[in-house]
């Protein structure tokens, strides 16, 4: 069931298909999927037959596909798409005019003619084969981990994603350094009788796959809605006057928390209106040095000793 959720499927009943017309019974998209994309052009779209659709697969994998057969497709449809080799099964996350804007946002390189094709809406036989492949993923992952350990490879296989037709699988792995897994690929291919693709993922992607509760008390951002992992540096903490405590700033993945970037732009804009922090003030108590800034209240705190250690003096920015 977890593998189905990773593909955006909320309930098992979503995989039922009407035998009479082979149309979907229920929608595949819902608030439970972090791969859901909001279509803000759906009310103005005038095309029932989209030329290109965005399709989501497991975890954060997405792709754009051409509707060469001019099928009537909409968001949430389960479709069979071109793969190499065979076909894959995915869920349409966007259709219509919004897809072109999404391609521009993701900086997709390539012409529309280079996109792979949409074959058909998934039939019951396609979905049954897809479910069978999904059910193999956990056992395949556990067995492949043992094989990697037997070969003494310094890597961890974190997830396995089978192609919709079951002829190929992507093995997602984590490694701190370069790994020669050519022998492992041979062993995996012989054991599972499928084509093998190895794909390296980072610690943040692994944390998002596992899930958990953050120090804020909420579910991890990377396991709910974050799909684009932007680098985070200690600069973000310094701008927001956050204490540089590695234990508090690090997330479950061991990296700096992604949320340090959420309000960074607001702080940087606000600080442009603040006086230079390197300017010292002359007070009755003596020369005062800047120690910290309260951006929201518009107050700068000063002390008469450069290293601190005495009572802080609040000074409104307009008086600095």
C-alpha positions as CSV (number, residue, x, y, z in Angstrom):
1,X,0.0,0.0,0.0
2,X,2.9,2.4,0.7
3,X,4.1,1.9,-2.8
4,X,0.7,2.9,-4.1
5,X,0.8,6.1,-1.9
6,X,4.2,6.9,-3.3
7,X,2.6,7.0,-6.8
8,X,-0.3,9.3,-5.5
9,X,-2.9,6.6,-5.0
10,X,-4.9,7.3,-1.8
11,X,-7.1,4.2,-1.7
12,X,-7.1,0.7,-3.1
13,X,-10.4,1.3,-4.8
14,X,-8.8,3.8,-7.1
15,X,-7.4,0.8,-9.0
16,X,-10.8,-0.6,-10.0
17,X,-11.8,-0.3,-13.6
18,X,-15.3,-0.5,-15.1
19,X,-15.3,-3.6,-17.3
20,X,-17.9,-2.1,-19.7
21,X,-16.1,1.0,-20.8
22,X,-12.7,0.6,-19.1
23,X,-13.0,4.1,-17.7
24,X,-11.6,5.1,-14.4
25,X,-14.0,4.7,-11.5
26,X,-12.4,7.2,-9.1
27,X,-9.9,10.0,-9.4
28,X,-6.3,9.4,-8.7
29,X,-5.4,12.8,-7.5
30,X,-6.0,14.0,-4.0
31,X,-4.5,16.0,-1.2
32,X,-2.5,13.0,0.0
33,X,-0.1,13.1,-2.9
34,X,2.9,15.5,-2.8
35,X,3.2,15.0,-6.6
36,X,-0.2,16.8,-7.1
37,X,0.2,19.9,-9.2
38,X,-2.4,22.7,-9.0
39,X,-3.8,23.6,-12.4
40,X,-4.7,27.3,-12.2
41,X,-5.7,27.3,-15.9
42,X,-8.2,24.5,-15.8
43,X,-11.2,26.9,-15.9
44,X,-10.0,28.6,-19.1
45,X,-8.8,25.6,-21.0
46,X,-10.6,25.1,-24.3
47,X,-9.0,21.9,-25.4
48,X,-10.5,18.5,-24.6
49,X,-7.6,16.7,-26.3
50,X,-4.3,18.0,-24.8
51,X,-1.2,17.8,-27.0
52,X,1.1,17.1,-24.1
53,X,0.5,15.9,-20.6
54,X,2.6,15.7,-17.4
55,X,2.7,12.2,-15.9
56,X,3.8,11.2,-12.4
57,X,5.2,7.9,-11.3
58,X,6.7,6.8,-8.0
59,X,8.1,9.2,-5.5
60,X,9.2,12.4,-7.2
61,X,9.6,11.1,-10.8
62,X,7.6,12.9,-13.4
63,X,7.8,13.3,-17.2
64,X,6.1,14.9,-20.2
65,X,4.5,12.8,-22.9
66,X,2.9,13.5,-26.3
67,X,-0.8,12.6,-26.9
68,X,-0.1,11.3,-30.4
69,X,-3.4,9.3,-30.6
70,X,-5.5,12.4,-29.7
71,X,-7.1,10.8,-26.6
72,X,-9.4,12.7,-24.4
73,X,-7.3,12.9,-21.3
74,X,-7.6,14.8,-18.0
75,X,-5.8,15.1,-14.7
76,X,-6.1,11.9,-12.7
77,X,-6.3,9.5,-15.6
78,X,-4.2,6.3,-15.5
79,X,-2.4,5.9,-18.8
80,X,0.2,3.6,-20.5
81,X,3.1,5.5,-21.9
82,X,6.2,4.8,-24.0
83,X,9.2,3.4,-22.1
84,X,12.6,2.0,-23.1
85,X,11.9,-0.9,-23.5
86,X,8.2,-1.7,-23.2
87,X,5.6,0.6,-21.6
88,X,5.1,2.2,-18.2
89,X,2.0,3.1,-16.2
90,X,1.6,6.6,-14.7
91,X,-1.0,9.1,-13.5
92,X,-1.7,12.4,-15.3
93,X,-0.8,15.2,-13.0
94,X,-1.4,18.1,-15.5
95,X,-3.1,18.4,-18.8
96,X,-3.9,21.4,-21.1
97,X,-2.3,24.8,-21.4
98,X,-0.7,24.6,-18.0
99,X,1.7,21.8,-19.2
100,X,3.6,24.2,-21.4
101,X,4.1,26.6,-18.6
102,X,5.2,23.7,-16.4
103,X,7.8,22.7,-19.0
104,X,9.2,26.3,-19.0
105,X,9.3,26.3,-15.2
106,X,11.2,23.1,-15.0
107,X,13.5,24.3,-17.8
108,X,12.9,21.2,-19.8
109,X,15.3,21.0,-22.7
110,X,14.2,19.5,-26.0
111,X,11.5,19.9,-28.7
112,X,8.0,18.6,-28.3
113,X,8.7,16.0,-31.0
114,X,11.4,14.4,-28.8
115,X,8.9,13.6,-26.1
116,X,7.8,10.0,-25.6
117,X,4.3,9.0,-26.5
118,X,1.1,8.2,-24.7
119,X,-0.1,4.8,-25.8
120,X,-3.6,4.5,-24.3
121,X,-5.7,4.8,-21.2
122,X,-4.7,2.0,-18.9
123,X,-6.9,-1.1,-19.3
124,X,-7.7,-3.6,-16.5
125,X,-5.0,-5.9,-17.7
126,X,-2.5,-3.0,-17.6
127,X,-3.4,-2.1,-14.1
128,X,-3.3,-5.8,-12.9
129,X,0.2,-6.1,-14.3
130,X,1.2,-2.8,-12.7
131,X,-0.1,-3.9,-9.3
132,X,1.8,-7.2,-9.6
133,X,5.0,-5.3,-10.3
134,X,4.4,-2.9,-7.4
135,X,3.9,-5.9,-5.0
136,X,7.4,-7.1,-5.9
137,X,9.2,-3.9,-5.0
138,X,9.7,-4.4,-1.2
139,X,10.9,-8.0,-1.5
140,X,13.2,-7.0,-4.4
141,X,14.7,-4.1,-2.3
142,X,15.4,-6.3,0.7
143,X,17.0,-9.0,-1.5
144,X,19.1,-6.5,-3.4
145,X,20.4,-5.0,-0.2
146,X,21.7,-8.4,0.8
147,X,23.4,-8.9,-2.6
148,X,25.1,-5.5,-2.3
149,X,26.3,-6.4,1.2
150,X,27.6,-9.8,0.0
151,X,29.7,-7.9,-2.6
152,X,31.0,-5.6,0.1
153,X,29.8,-2.5,-1.7
154,X,29.7,0.7,0.4
155,X,26.1,1.7,-0.6
156,X,22.5,1.4,0.6
157,X,19.7,0.6,-1.8
158,X,16.9,2.8,-0.5
159,X,14.0,2.0,-2.9
160,X,13.0,0.0,-6.0
161,X,10.6,1.2,-8.7
162,X,9.3,-1.4,-11.2
163,X,8.2,-0.3,-14.6
164,X,4.5,-0.7,-15.3
165,X,5.0,-3.8,-17.5
166,X,7.4,-5.4,-15.0
167,X,10.3,-5.7,-17.5
168,X,12.6,-3.1,-15.8
169,X,13.3,-1.7,-12.4
170,X,15.1,1.4,-11.1
171,X,17.2,0.8,-8.0
172,X,17.6,4.0,-6.0
173,X,20.8,4.0,-3.9
174,X,22.7,6.2,-1.5
175,X,26.5,6.3,-1.4
176,X,29.0,8.8,0.0
177,X,31.5,8.0,-2.7
178,X,31.8,6.5,-6.1
179,X,30.7,2.9,-6.3
180,X,31.6,0.3,-8.9
181,X,28.3,-1.7,-9.1
182,X,28.9,-3.4,-12.4
183,X,29.1,-6.8,-10.7
184,X,25.9,-6.0,-8.7
185,X,24.0,-5.2,-11.9
186,X,24.9,-8.6,-13.3
187,X,23.8,-10.4,-10.1
188,X,20.5,-8.4,-10.0
189,X,19.7,-9.1,-13.7
190,X,20.3,-12.8,-13.2
191,X,18.3,-13.0,-10.0
192,X,15.2,-11.0,-11.1
193,X,15.3,-11.5,-14.9
194,X,14.7,-7.8,-15.6
195,X,16.6,-4.8,-17.0
196,X,18.4,-2.9,-14.2
197,X,18.9,0.9,-13.9
198,X,20.9,2.3,-10.9
199,X,20.0,5.8,-9.8
200,X,21.7,7.7,-7.0
201,X,19.6,9.8,-4.6
202,X,20.6,12.1,-1.8
203,X,20.0,12.0,2.0
204,X,17.1,14.4,1.7
205,X,15.3,12.2,-0.8
206,X,15.9,9.2,1.4
207,X,14.5,11.0,4.4
208,X,11.4,12.1,2.4
209,X,10.8,8.5,1.3
210,X,11.0,7.2,4.9
211,X,9.0,10.0,6.5
212,X,8.9,11.2,10.1
213,X,8.0,14.0,12.4
214,X,10.2,17.2,12.6
215,X,11.2,19.2,15.6
216,X,8.3,21.5,14.8
217,X,5.8,18.7,15.5
218,X,4.7,18.4,11.9
219,X,5.3,15.7,9.3
220,X,8.6,16.2,7.4
221,X,8.3,18.7,4.5
222,X,10.3,16.4,2.2
223,X,7.8,13.6,2.7
224,X,4.7,15.8,2.1
225,X,5.1,18.6,-0.4
226,X,8.8,19.4,-1.1
227,X,10.0,17.8,-4.4
228,X,12.7,20.3,-5.5
229,X,15.6,20.2,-3.0
230,X,17.4,23.5,-3.0
231,X,20.8,23.8,-1.3
232,X,20.7,25.3,2.3
233,X,23.7,27.1,3.8
234,X,24.5,28.6,7.2
235,X,24.0,32.0,5.5
236,X,20.2,31.4,5.8
237,X,20.6,31.0,9.6
238,X,22.8,34.0,10.0
239,X,20.4,36.3,8.1
240,X,17.6,35.2,10.3
241,X,19.6,35.5,13.5
242,X,19.3,31.8,14.3
243,X,21.9,30.3,16.7
244,X,24.4,28.2,14.7
245,X,23.7,25.0,16.7
246,X,24.3,22.0,14.4
247,X,22.1,19.7,16.4
248,X,19.1,22.1,16.2
249,X,19.7,23.2,12.6
250,X,20.0,19.6,11.2
251,X,17.0,17.7,10.0
252,X,16.4,13.9,10.0
253,X,18.6,13.6,6.9
254,X,21.6,15.1,8.7
255,X,21.6,18.1,6.4
256,X,20.5,21.7,7.3
257,X,16.7,21.9,7.5
258,X,15.0,23.0,4.3
259,X,12.7,25.3,6.2
260,X,15.7,27.7,6.8
261,X,15.1,28.9,3.3
262,X,11.3,29.5,3.6
263,X,11.5,33.0,5.0
264,X,15.0,33.9,3.8
265,X,13.8,36.2,1.0
266,X,11.6,38.1,3.4
267,X,14.4,38.7,5.9
268,X,16.8,39.7,3.1
269,X,14.3,42.3,1.8
270,X,13.6,43.7,5.2
271,X,17.3,44.0,6.1
272,X,17.8,46.3,3.1
273,X,15.9,49.0,5.0
274,X,18.1,48.5,8.1
275,X,21.2,50.6,8.9
276,X,24.7,49.0,8.5
277,X,25.3,46.7,11.4
278,X,29.0,47.6,11.4
279,X,28.2,51.1,12.5
280,X,28.9,51.7,16.3
281,X,26.8,54.1,18.4
282,X,28.0,56.6,20.9
283,X,25.9,56.4,24.1
284,X,26.2,57.8,27.6
285,X,27.6,54.4,28.7
286,X,30.2,54.5,26.0
287,X,30.6,53.2,22.5
288,X,28.0,50.5,21.7
289,X,28.4,47.6,19.3
290,X,25.7,45.9,17.3
291,X,24.9,42.4,18.7
292,X,21.6,41.3,17.1
293,X,18.6,42.5,15.1
294,X,14.9,41.9,15.6
295,X,13.7,42.2,12.0
296,X,10.0,42.0,12.7
297,X,9.9,44.6,15.4
298,X,12.4,46.9,13.7
299,X,14.8,47.0,16.7
300,X,18.6,46.6,16.7
301,X,20.2,45.5,20.0
302,X,23.5,47.0,21.1
303,X,26.0,46.3,23.9
304,X,28.8,48.4,25.3
305,X,31.2,45.4,25.1
306,X,31.9,44.0,21.7
307,X,31.6,40.4,22.8
308,X,28.4,40.9,24.8
309,X,28.1,39.8,28.4
310,X,26.1,42.8,29.6
311,X,22.6,44.1,29.4
312,X,21.4,44.6,25.8
313,X,20.2,48.0,24.8
314,X,17.3,48.1,22.3
315,X,17.4,50.9,19.7
316,X,14.7,51.4,17.1
317,X,16.1,51.5,13.5
318,X,14.9,55.1,12.9
319,X,17.2,56.3,15.8
320,X,20.3,54.4,14.5
